[in-house]
Amino acid sequence: MADRVTVIGWDGTPLTDAARSALAAATLVAGAAHHLALPEVPPGAERIRLGSVDLAARRIAQHRGTAVVLADGDPGFFGVVRALRAPEHGLEVEVVTAVSSVAAAFARAGMPWDDAQVVVAHSRDLRRAVNVCRAHTKVAVLTSPGAGPAELALLLGPVHRTFVICEALGTEREQVTVLTSDKAADHAWRDPNVVIVIGGSGITPVRGGP
């Protein structure tokens, strides 16, 4: 098992001293491509593309050395910390957090979010996220490939909402778009993105299988 596992959240701002120190000591670094491209990643460290968290966790558990996992935003808020701490992996982690993508999205929109619902959208069960959007007046949807703004809009159908779509938060490609949900299906949206869904309440849930 790795001698030490640190999970670092990154929101596009300069890394903290704690994050830099952990990275400097890492002999294994796991993360998405844009994380592994950060200049603070040691050139001699083993690098793992974080596609499957379970596969990465198994590799980290086998590693002899110091491991760092890089993730977007707050990794303890609908993030990788839960998966890494799952009993089957046996990993104890230290966390250096950052602003969550949900908090950043509401900040870009200039809106409070203490009254918002937060849901994760997966392509295998997108209807759950849609039902939350139909039932509540303010929802933040953490999307995933195949379960993004376009798919969300298509499944909402005639139930119109206002979408605030925040793409690539904290990066040079960041873009915030406000439009009605019926227009969202006509665009190709960049991953990662967060969708703030505004409007309506008490709508009948979507029925059917995944």
Backbone as JSON, one array per atom type, in Angstrom:
{
  "sequence": "MADRVTVIGWDGTPLTDAARSALAAATLVAGAAHHLALPEVPPGAERIRLGSVDLAARRIAQHRGTAVVLADGDPGFFGVVRALRAPEHGLEVEVVTAVSSVAAAFARAGMPWDDAQVVVAHSRDLRRAVNVCRAHTKVAVLTSPGAGPAELALLLGPVHRTFVICEALGTEREQVTVLTSDKAADHAWRDPNVVIVIGGSGITPVRGGP",
  "N": [[0.84, -1.19, 0.0], [0.4, 2.29, -0.65], [2.58, 4.63, 0.93], [1.63, 7.07, 1.67], [-1.32, 8.85, 0.86], [-2.54, 11.5, -0.84], [-5.22, 13.56, -1.62], [-5.84, 16.03, -3.88], [-7.67, 18.87, -4.46], [-8.46, 20.94, -7.24], [-9.12, 24.1, -8.53], [-8.5, 25.65, -10.66], [-7.13, 27.86, -9.83], [-3.92, 29.07, -8.55], [-1.99, 26.48, -7.04], [-2.1, 25.62, -3.57], [0.32, 26.02, -0.88], [0.39, 23.67, 0.62], [-0.61, 21.81, -1.21], [1.32, 21.96, -3.24], [3.55, 21.04, -1.84], [2.83, 18.38, -1.25], [2.63, 17.35, -3.86], [5.26, 17.65, -4.74], [6.55, 15.67, -3.36], [5.54, 13.36, -4.4], [5.53, 10.08, -5.76], [3.84, 8.83, -7.38], [1.26, 9.97, -9.43], [-2.09, 10.57, -9.95], [-4.72, 11.49, -12.15], [-6.85, 13.55, -14.25], [-6.18, 14.36, -17.73], [-5.63, 17.13, -17.92], [-4.88, 17.68, -15.34], [-2.56, 16.15, -14.99], [-0.91, 17.52, -16.63], [-0.1, 19.73, -15.26], [2.48, 21.95, -14.22], [3.59, 21.47, -11.75], [3.62, 18.76, -11.28], [5.79, 16.16, -10.55], [8.45, 15.35, -12.75], [9.55, 12.79, -12.7], [7.66, 11.15, -11.56], [5.38, 8.4, -11.54], [2.62, 8.35, -13.73], [-0.9, 8.3, -13.84], [-3.75, 8.09, -15.76], [-6.84, 9.2, -14.76], [-9.33, 7.49, -15.32], [-11.09, 5.19, -14.69], [-11.91, 5.2, -11.39], [-11.83, 3.09, -9.61], [-9.95, 1.31, -10.73], [-7.68, 2.92, -10.62], [-7.48, 3.26, -7.86], [-6.85, 0.67, -7.06], [-4.33, 0.41, -8.22], [-2.96, 2.4, -6.82], [-3.12, 1.36, -4.25], [-1.33, -0.74, -4.49], [1.03, 0.54, -4.82], [4.33, 1.41, -3.85], [5.29, 3.93, -2.13], [4.74, 7.48, -2.31], [1.62, 8.76, -2.99], [-0.43, 10.87, -5.04], [-3.6, 12.13, -5.75], [-5.23, 13.97, -8.12], [-7.97, 16.13, -8.5], [-10.92, 17.81, -9.71], [-12.1, 20.79, -8.17], [-13.8, 20.46, -5.04], [-12.84, 17.54, -3.73], [-14.18, 15.98, -1.92], [-16.83, 16.44, -2.18], [-19.27, 15.02, -3.73], [-17.22, 13.66, -4.99], [-13.96, 12.09, -5.63], [-13.06, 11.14, -3.21], [-14.85, 9.55, -1.71], [-14.94, 7.17, -3.24], [-12.24, 6.35, -3.13], [-11.94, 5.81, -0.44], [-13.48, 3.59, -0.07], [-14.29, 0.41, 1.38], [-13.21, -1.82, 0.0], [-10.83, -0.99, -1.06], [-9.21, -0.01, 0.97], [-7.89, 2.41, 1.53], [-6.48, 5.11, 3.24], [-6.82, 8.54, 3.28], [-5.43, 11.84, 2.88], [-6.77, 15.1, 2.53], [-6.6, 17.86, 0.45], [-8.41, 20.5, -0.1], [-10.42, 22.36, -2.53], [-12.34, 25.05, -3.99], [-15.58, 23.9, -4.66], [-16.97, 22.72, -7.78], [-19.66, 23.25, -7.98], [-20.09, 25.37, -6.17], [-18.47, 27.24, -7.44], [-19.84, 27.51, -9.88], [-22.3, 28.68, -9.1], [-21.26, 31.03, -8.09], [-20.24, 32.21, -10.45], [-22.66, 32.67, -11.65], [-23.68, 34.53, -9.97], [-25.42, 33.96, -7.87], [-27.1, 32.92, -4.84], [-26.74, 29.74, -3.14], [-27.68, 28.25, -1.06], [-30.2, 27.29, -0.97], [-30.4, 25.41, -2.91], [-30.77, 22.3, -4.7], [-28.59, 19.53, -5.21], [-27.39, 17.35, -7.66], [-26.07, 14.41, -9.19], [-25.5, 13.56, -12.53], [-25.77, 10.66, -14.45], [-25.22, 8.71, -17.36], [-26.41, 6.23, -17.31], [-28.54, 6.5, -15.6], [-30.08, 8.88, -16.01], [-32.6, 9.87, -15.63], [-33.1, 10.21, -12.94], [-31.76, 12.59, -12.23], [-33.16, 14.32, -13.91], [-35.75, 14.18, -12.83], [-35.33, 15.42, -10.35], [-34.8, 18.0, -11.26], [-37.27, 18.61, -12.32], [-38.84, 18.71, -10.07], [-37.92, 20.66, -8.34], [-37.05, 24.13, -7.75], [-34.52, 25.19, -8.03], [-31.63, 23.8, -9.06], [-28.49, 22.22, -9.07], [-26.67, 20.52, -11.43], [-24.33, 18.08, -11.66], [-22.71, 17.09, -14.33], [-21.93, 14.4, -16.68], [-20.02, 12.65, -19.23], [-22.18, 11.89, -21.89], [-24.34, 12.41, -20.36], [-25.09, 15.14, -20.3], [-25.77, 18.73, -20.68], [-27.33, 18.78, -23.1], [-28.51, 16.22, -23.25], [-29.93, 16.25, -20.87], [-31.73, 18.34, -21.36], [-33.2, 17.26, -23.5], [-34.54, 15.13, -22.26], [-36.05, 16.48, -20.41], [-37.91, 17.58, -22.07], [-41.03, 19.01, -22.86], [-41.08, 20.46, -20.54], [-40.07, 23.39, -19.6], [-37.1, 25.04, -18.57], [-34.74, 27.39, -17.18], [-31.42, 27.28, -18.13], [-28.22, 27.56, -16.75], [-25.23, 27.16, -17.96], [-22.14, 26.06, -17.16], [-19.08, 25.79, -18.38], [-15.96, 24.07, -18.3], [-14.88, 25.19, -15.88], [-12.69, 27.4, -14.21], [-10.6, 27.2, -15.96], [-8.74, 28.22, -18.94], [-10.55, 27.91, -20.93], [-12.99, 28.43, -19.9], [-16.48, 29.02, -19.9], [-19.61, 30.6, -19.61], [-22.98, 30.1, -20.16], [-26.25, 31.23, -20.65], [-29.45, 30.09, -21.21], [-32.66, 28.96, -22.47], [-34.01, 25.75, -21.66], [-35.0, 24.35, -23.87], [-33.4, 25.13, -25.93], [-30.94, 24.08, -25.39], [-30.34, 21.53, -26.34], [-29.48, 21.86, -28.88], [-26.8, 22.36, -29.04], [-23.28, 21.54, -28.81], [-21.65, 20.69, -25.94], [-18.85, 21.44, -23.88], [-16.94, 19.19, -21.87], [-15.43, 19.27, -18.62], [-18.67, 20.14, -17.23], [-21.07, 22.13, -15.42], [-24.49, 22.36, -14.71], [-26.8, 24.77, -13.87], [-30.09, 24.69, -13.01], [-33.03, 26.38, -13.34], [-36.29, 27.28, -12.2], [-39.88, 26.54, -12.12], [-41.84, 23.93, -10.42], [-42.92, 21.0, -8.65], [-43.56, 19.13, -10.71], [-44.76, 16.26, -12.49], [-42.88, 13.25, -12.14], [-40.47, 11.8, -14.45], [-41.12, 8.75, -16.09], [-40.16, 5.26, -16.49], [-37.49, 3.05, -17.63], [-33.81, 3.0, -17.23]],
  "CA": [[0.0, 0.0, 0.0], [1.15, 3.54, -0.69], [2.93, 5.13, 2.25], [0.78, 8.23, 1.94], [-2.18, 9.19, -0.27], [-3.12, 12.84, -0.7], [-6.15, 13.95, -2.68], [-5.75, 17.48, -4.03], [-8.67, 19.52, -5.29], [-7.92, 22.06, -8.01], [-10.21, 24.87, -9.12], [-7.95, 26.52, -11.69], [-6.29, 28.88, -9.22], [-2.62, 28.51, -8.18], [-2.02, 25.49, -5.98], [-1.67, 26.07, -2.25], [1.62, 25.5, -0.45], [0.19, 22.28, 1.03], [-0.75, 21.0, -2.42], [2.63, 21.92, -3.89], [4.44, 20.19, -1.05], [2.41, 16.99, -1.46], [2.99, 16.97, -5.22], [6.72, 17.56, -4.86], [7.0, 14.42, -2.75], [4.81, 12.24, -4.98], [6.16, 9.15, -6.7], [2.75, 8.43, -8.28], [0.24, 11.01, -9.52], [-3.26, 10.16, -10.74], [-5.61, 12.6, -12.43], [-7.25, 13.73, -15.65], [-5.07, 14.84, -18.56], [-5.28, 18.51, -17.6], [-4.19, 17.67, -14.05], [-1.21, 15.6, -15.17], [-0.12, 18.5, -17.38], [0.32, 20.83, -14.39], [3.94, 21.97, -14.1], [4.03, 21.02, -10.42], [3.72, 17.3, -11.23], [7.2, 15.79, -10.71], [8.7, 14.65, -14.02], [9.91, 11.39, -12.49], [6.57, 10.41, -10.93], [4.48, 7.59, -12.37], [1.38, 9.08, -13.99], [-2.05, 7.45, -14.15], [-4.95, 8.8, -16.19], [-7.93, 8.83, -13.86], [-10.57, 7.13, -15.99], [-11.79, 4.41, -13.67], [-11.37, 5.44, -10.04], [-11.57, 1.8, -8.98], [-8.68, 0.8, -11.24], [-6.62, 3.78, -10.07], [-7.36, 2.96, -6.44], [-6.12, -0.6, -6.92], [-2.93, 0.67, -8.53], [-2.41, 3.17, -5.7], [-2.98, 0.44, -3.12], [-0.16, -1.58, -4.74], [2.21, 1.38, -4.99], [5.23, 1.62, -2.72], [5.76, 5.3, -2.23], [3.79, 8.53, -1.95], [0.69, 8.95, -4.1], [-1.3, 12.04, -5.06], [-4.71, 12.08, -6.7], [-5.7, 15.31, -8.45], [-9.37, 16.15, -8.91], [-11.46, 19.16, -9.85], [-12.93, 21.32, -7.09], [-13.75, 19.83, -3.72], [-12.92, 16.1, -4.01], [-15.05, 15.32, -0.95], [-18.21, 16.83, -2.49], [-19.59, 14.21, -4.91], [-15.93, 13.49, -5.65], [-13.25, 10.81, -5.62], [-12.71, 10.7, -1.85], [-15.73, 8.45, -1.32], [-14.52, 5.94, -3.92], [-10.93, 5.92, -2.65], [-12.07, 5.32, 0.93], [-14.34, 2.41, -0.03], [-13.64, -0.68, 2.12], [-12.48, -2.77, -0.84], [-9.5, -0.46, -1.39], [-8.45, 0.14, 2.2], [-7.03, 3.59, 1.46], [-6.68, 6.27, 4.11], [-6.36, 9.67, 2.48], [-5.46, 13.22, 3.34], [-7.44, 15.88, 1.49], [-6.35, 19.3, 0.3], [-9.6, 20.81, -0.9], [-10.55, 23.62, -3.27], [-13.75, 25.43, -4.18], [-16.28, 22.91, -5.47], [-17.46, 23.23, -9.06], [-21.0, 23.77, -7.76], [-19.93, 26.71, -5.59], [-17.92, 28.11, -8.49], [-20.89, 27.78, -10.86], [-23.22, 29.67, -8.54], [-20.53, 32.3, -8.01], [-20.24, 32.8, -11.78], [-24.03, 33.11, -11.94], [-24.05, 35.59, -9.03], [-26.62, 33.5, -7.17], [-26.9, 32.11, -3.63], [-27.08, 28.34, -3.42], [-28.05, 27.52, 0.16], [-31.53, 26.71, -1.19], [-30.34, 24.59, -4.12], [-30.56, 20.86, -4.69], [-27.43, 19.12, -6.01], [-27.56, 15.98, -8.13], [-25.1, 13.94, -10.18], [-26.15, 12.94, -13.7], [-25.07, 9.56, -15.11], [-25.96, 8.27, -18.56], [-27.18, 5.01, -17.03], [-29.71, 6.82, -14.79], [-30.26, 10.32, -16.15], [-33.95, 10.26, -15.22], [-33.09, 10.67, -11.55], [-31.4, 14.01, -12.26], [-34.27, 15.03, -14.56], [-36.85, 14.26, -11.87], [-34.99, 16.46, -9.38], [-34.97, 19.28, -11.94], [-38.7, 18.84, -12.5], [-39.5, 18.84, -8.78], [-37.37, 21.74, -7.53], [-36.9, 25.39, -8.49], [-33.1, 25.53, -8.23], [-30.87, 22.55, -9.0], [-27.18, 22.14, -9.72], [-26.46, 19.18, -11.97], [-22.96, 17.71, -12.01], [-22.92, 16.24, -15.5], [-20.89, 13.46, -17.07], [-20.16, 12.36, -20.66], [-23.4, 11.16, -22.2], [-25.41, 12.89, -19.48], [-24.77, 16.56, -20.21], [-26.89, 19.66, -20.85], [-28.19, 18.42, -24.22], [-29.32, 15.05, -22.87], [-30.83, 16.7, -19.81], [-32.78, 19.12, -22.0], [-34.05, 16.37, -24.29], [-35.4, 14.34, -21.38], [-37.03, 17.41, -19.82], [-38.96, 17.72, -23.08], [-41.81, 20.25, -22.86], [-40.94, 21.15, -19.25], [-39.03, 24.37, -19.86], [-36.34, 25.61, -17.46], [-33.59, 28.19, -17.56], [-30.15, 26.6, -17.89], [-26.96, 28.28, -16.68], [-24.28, 26.09, -18.26], [-20.78, 26.52, -16.84], [-18.14, 24.85, -18.99], [-14.52, 24.14, -18.04], [-14.66, 26.19, -14.84], [-11.34, 27.56, -13.69], [-9.59, 27.03, -17.01], [-8.77, 29.26, -19.96], [-11.69, 27.65, -21.81], [-14.22, 28.63, -19.14], [-17.54, 29.77, -20.56], [-20.91, 30.52, -18.95], [-24.04, 30.36, -21.12], [-27.6, 31.21, -20.1], [-30.44, 29.9, -22.26], [-33.76, 28.1, -22.06], [-33.66, 24.33, -21.82], [-35.35, 23.85, -25.2], [-32.31, 25.48, -26.85], [-29.68, 23.45, -24.98], [-30.08, 20.32, -27.1], [-28.95, 22.22, -30.2], [-25.39, 22.71, -28.91], [-22.33, 20.56, -28.28], [-21.09, 21.33, -24.75], [-17.56, 20.91, -23.46], [-16.78, 18.6, -20.55], [-16.54, 19.1, -17.67], [-19.56, 21.28, -17.06], [-22.1, 22.1, -14.39], [-25.7, 23.04, -15.17], [-27.76, 25.27, -12.89], [-31.42, 24.6, -13.62], [-33.89, 27.3, -12.6], [-37.69, 27.47, -12.6], [-40.88, 25.48, -11.98], [-41.87, 23.06, -9.24], [-44.03, 20.08, -8.51], [-43.92, 18.48, -11.96], [-44.77, 14.8, -12.41], [-41.59, 12.66, -12.52], [-40.33, 10.99, -15.66], [-41.25, 7.31, -15.84], [-39.45, 4.4, -17.42], [-36.21, 2.5, -17.21], [-32.66, 3.83, -17.54]],
  "C": [[0.88, 1.25, 0.0], [1.4, 4.05, 0.73], [2.02, 6.29, 2.65], [-0.03, 8.54, 0.69], [-2.81, 10.55, 0.02], [-4.01, 13.13, -1.89], [-6.16, 15.48, -2.72], [-6.87, 17.97, -4.95], [-8.07, 20.73, -5.98], [-9.07, 22.77, -8.71], [-9.72, 25.87, -10.17], [-7.08, 27.63, -11.14], [-4.94, 28.26, -8.86], [-2.74, 27.55, -6.99], [-1.53, 26.08, -4.67], [-0.31, 25.49, -1.92], [1.5, 24.03, -0.05], [0.1, 21.36, -0.18], [0.59, 20.87, -3.14], [3.59, 20.98, -3.15], [4.12, 18.71, -1.25], [2.81, 16.51, -2.85], [4.5, 16.79, -5.37], [7.25, 16.24, -4.33], [6.41, 13.18, -3.42], [5.69, 11.39, -5.89], [5.13, 8.56, -7.66], [1.72, 9.55, -8.25], [-0.87, 10.51, -10.44], [-4.15, 11.38, -10.96], [-6.03, 12.6, -13.89], [-6.07, 14.33, -16.42], [-4.66, 16.25, -18.19], [-4.63, 18.64, -16.23], [-2.74, 17.21, -14.23], [-0.31, 16.55, -15.95], [0.34, 19.67, -16.52], [1.83, 20.8, -14.2], [4.45, 21.49, -12.76], [4.13, 19.5, -10.3], [5.18, 16.9, -11.47], [7.44, 15.0, -11.98], [9.01, 13.17, -13.84], [8.81, 10.55, -11.89], [5.82, 9.56, -11.95], [3.16, 8.34, -12.53], [0.28, 8.11, -14.42], [-3.21, 8.33, -14.57], [-6.14, 8.28, -15.39], [-9.22, 8.66, -14.66], [-11.46, 6.41, -15.02], [-11.14, 4.65, -12.32], [-11.04, 4.13, -9.36], [-10.23, 1.22, -9.44], [-7.51, 1.61, -10.68], [-6.4, 3.47, -8.6], [-6.6, 1.66, -6.22], [-4.63, -0.41, -7.21], [-2.25, 1.44, -7.39], [-2.18, 2.27, -4.49], [-1.74, -0.44, -3.26], [1.15, -0.79, -4.75], [3.03, 1.48, -3.71], [5.84, 3.01, -2.85], [4.66, 6.26, -1.83], [2.93, 8.85, -3.16], [-0.12, 10.22, -3.92], [-2.37, 11.81, -6.11], [-5.21, 13.51, -6.89], [-7.13, 15.24, -8.97], [-9.83, 17.59, -9.0], [-12.28, 19.55, -8.61], [-12.71, 20.67, -5.75], [-13.91, 18.32, -3.91], [-13.76, 15.32, -3.0], [-16.52, 15.61, -1.19], [-18.6, 16.18, -3.8], [-18.31, 13.91, -5.7], [-15.28, 12.14, -5.38], [-12.95, 10.29, -4.22], [-13.56, 9.52, -1.42], [-15.27, 7.12, -1.94], [-13.18, 5.43, -3.37], [-11.01, 5.33, -1.25], [-12.97, 4.09, 1.04], [-13.59, 1.24, 0.61], [-12.81, -1.62, 1.25], [-11.08, -2.29, -1.2], [-8.62, -0.26, -0.16], [-7.54, 1.35, 2.25], [-7.44, 4.65, 2.49], [-6.07, 7.46, 3.39], [-6.34, 10.95, 3.29], [-6.02, 14.06, 2.2], [-7.02, 17.35, 1.58], [-7.44, 19.8, -0.64], [-9.46, 22.12, -1.65], [-12.03, 23.94, -3.37], [-14.43, 24.4, -5.08], [-16.78, 23.57, -6.77], [-18.87, 23.78, -8.92], [-20.94, 25.18, -7.18], [-19.41, 27.69, -6.63], [-18.99, 28.48, -9.51], [-21.87, 28.83, -10.34], [-22.55, 31.03, -8.39], [-20.51, 32.99, -9.38], [-21.62, 33.36, -12.14], [-24.47, 34.25, -11.02], [-25.27, 35.26, -8.21], [-26.25, 32.8, -5.87], [-27.27, 30.66, -3.93], [-27.39, 27.53, -2.16], [-29.42, 26.87, 0.04], [-31.56, 25.78, -2.39], [-30.23, 23.1, -3.81], [-29.34, 20.56, -5.56], [-27.6, 17.65, -6.38], [-26.47, 15.67, -9.15], [-25.85, 13.24, -11.3], [-25.25, 11.88, -14.3], [-25.9, 9.11, -16.3], [-26.82, 7.06, -18.27], [-28.45, 5.31, -16.23], [-29.95, 8.33, -14.82], [-31.62, 10.77, -15.65], [-34.0, 10.73, -13.77], [-32.78, 12.16, -11.49], [-32.54, 14.83, -12.86], [-35.43, 15.22, -13.58], [-36.58, 15.31, -10.79], [-35.2, 17.84, -9.99], [-36.45, 19.62, -12.14], [-39.39, 19.19, -11.18], [-39.04, 20.03, -7.96], [-37.09, 22.97, -8.4], [-35.46, 25.79, -8.73], [-32.28, 24.27, -8.0], [-29.53, 22.73, -9.69], [-26.96, 20.7, -10.15], [-24.99, 19.01, -12.33], [-23.06, 16.68, -13.13], [-21.76, 15.27, -15.7], [-21.05, 13.19, -18.57], [-21.38, 11.48, -20.94], [-24.58, 11.55, -21.33], [-25.16, 14.37, -19.21], [-25.99, 17.43, -20.43], [-27.85, 19.26, -21.97], [-29.1, 17.25, -23.86], [-30.34, 15.41, -21.79], [-32.02, 17.46, -20.41], [-33.74, 18.23, -22.78], [-35.02, 15.59, -23.42], [-36.39, 15.22, -20.63], [-38.19, 17.65, -20.78], [-39.69, 19.05, -22.99], [-41.73, 21.03, -21.55], [-39.78, 22.12, -19.37], [-38.42, 24.91, -18.56], [-35.31, 26.58, -18.05], [-32.34, 27.43, -17.17], [-29.03, 27.65, -17.8], [-25.88, 27.22, -16.82], [-22.86, 26.64, -18.11], [-19.8, 25.47, -17.31], [-16.71, 25.14, -18.54], [-14.18, 25.21, -17.0], [-13.21, 26.21, -14.37], [-10.24, 27.39, -14.7], [-9.68, 28.19, -18.0], [-9.96, 29.1, -20.9], [-13.03, 27.89, -21.12], [-15.22, 29.47, -19.93], [-18.84, 29.53, -19.82], [-21.97, 30.96, -19.94], [-25.39, 30.26, -20.43], [-28.58, 31.1, -21.27], [-31.56, 29.04, -21.72], [-33.44, 26.65, -22.43], [-33.99, 23.8, -23.22], [-34.29, 24.19, -26.24], [-31.03, 24.71, -26.57], [-29.33, 22.22, -25.81], [-29.46, 20.6, -28.46], [-27.46, 22.51, -30.19], [-24.56, 21.5, -28.5], [-21.58, 21.26, -27.14], [-19.8, 20.64, -24.34], [-17.64, 20.31, -22.07], [-15.47, 19.11, -19.94], [-17.42, 20.34, -17.64], [-20.54, 21.03, -15.93], [-23.29, 22.88, -14.93], [-26.52, 23.47, -13.96], [-29.1, 25.35, -13.59], [-32.4, 25.39, -12.74], [-35.31, 27.28, -13.14], [-38.56, 26.27, -12.33], [-40.81, 24.73, -10.67], [-43.04, 22.11, -9.35], [-44.47, 19.39, -9.77], [-43.87, 16.96, -11.79], [-43.44, 14.21, -12.89], [-41.65, 11.93, -13.84], [-40.41, 9.52, -15.29], [-40.38, 6.54, -16.8], [-38.12, 3.96, -16.89], [-35.07, 3.41, -17.6], [-32.4, 3.89, -19.02]]
}
